[in-house]
C-alpha cells in the first residue's frame, strides 16, 4: 500500500501548514517593523520639539543677557559722563580759587582818588 492518496496528501498539507506558518511569521515581522518605524518617527518628532524648545529658551536667555549688558553699558556711560562733569567742576573751582587768591583785595589797593 505504498503511495496511497493519504500518503500523497500528507506532504502537501505539511507544505501548506509550513507556508501559512511562514506567512504568519512574516506578517508579524512586518507589523513589528512598522511599529518600530512609527515609534522612531514619534521619538524623532519629540526630540525635534524638545530641541526647538531648548533653542527658544536659549534665545530668550541670550536676549535677556544682551538687554542686561546694554543697560550696564548705558549705566557706565552715564557714570563716565558724571565723572567728567565732576572733574570739570573741580577744575573750575580750582581756577576760581586761584583767581580769587591772586586778585588784589579792595583793602590792599592803593589810595582811592
Residue pairs with C-beta under 8 A, 6 or more apart in sequence:
none
